């Protein structure tokens, strides 16, 4: 089962509570004590722990993913969603389904 790491821009109390209510393993940047860290450091932290990073920061994390692949590095995955694309309920449903149906 996928384990999620929520980036600062994507974490909300309602999202975290909704995911945990559905049995999803979620760790937020704040809970990890990593608020304010560089995006590259956040991805490295998630990768070292086998967690899929969830973010609204499309541009930066797409660039970081490309850099990882170019260097032959691996990570558990990155889910990038434009900020206004889905409400909290839709995010909970879609992430819960992703966690149930995919591996990192």
PEGIWO-V270815 format. One record per residue. N is the residue number from 1. RES is the residue in one small letter. D_LAST is the distance of its C-alpha to the last C-alpha in Angstrom with 1 decimal. Layout:
BEGIN
N:RES:D_LAST / N:RES:D_LAST
END
This chain:
BEGIN
1:x:7.9 / 2:x:5.9 / 3:x:8.4 / 4:x:10.0 / 5:x:12.3 / 6:x:15.1 / 7:x:17.1 / 8:x:20.9 / 9:x:21.6 / 10:x:19.3 / 11:x:20.0 / 12:x:22.8 / 13:x:24.2 / 14:x:24.2 / 15:x:20.5 / 16:x:19.5 / 17:x:22.1 / 18:x:21.0 / 19:x:17.4 / 20:x:18.5 / 21:x:21.2 / 22:x:18.6 / 23:x:16.9 / 24:x:13.9 / 25:x:13.2 / 26:x:14.2 / 27:x:15.5 / 28:x:17.7 / 29:x:19.1 / 30:x:22.5 / 31:x:21.5 / 32:x:20.2 / 33:x:23.5 / 34:x:22.1 / 35:x:23.9 / 36:x:25.4 / 37:x:23.2 / 38:x:22.6 / 39:x:19.5 / 40:x:18.7 / 41:x:19.0 / 42:x:16.8 / 43:x:13.9 / 44:x:14.8 / 45:x:15.0 / 46:x:11.5 / 47:x:10.2 / 48:x:12.6 / 49:x:11.4 / 50:x:7.6 / 51:x:7.8 / 52:x:6.9 / 53:x:10.5 / 54:x:12.6 / 55:x:15.9 / 56:x:19.0 / 57:x:19.7 / 58:x:19.0 / 59:x:21.2 / 60:x:20.3 / 61:x:16.5 / 62:x:16.8 / 63:x:19.2 / 64:x:17.1 / 65:x:14.2 / 66:x:17.0 / 67:x:18.4 / 68:x:15.3 / 69:x:15.2 / 70:x:19.0 / 71:x:19.0 / 72:x:16.5 / 73:x:14.3 / 74:x:10.5 / 75:x:8.3 / 76:x:4.8 / 77:x:6.0 / 78:x:9.4 / 79:x:11.0 / 80:x:14.6 / 81:x:17.4 / 82:x:21.1 / 83:x:22.8 / 84:x:25.3 / 85:x:23.2 / 86:x:22.5 / 87:x:24.2 / 88:x:22.7 / 89:x:23.0 / 90:x:21.2 / 91:x:18.4 / 92:x:18.1 / 93:x:18.3 / 94:x:15.8 / 95:x:13.1 / 96:x:13.9 / 97:x:13.6 / 98:x:10.2 / 99:x:9.0 / 100:x:11.2 / 101:x:10.4 / 102:x:6.7 / 103:x:3.8 / 104:x:0.0
END
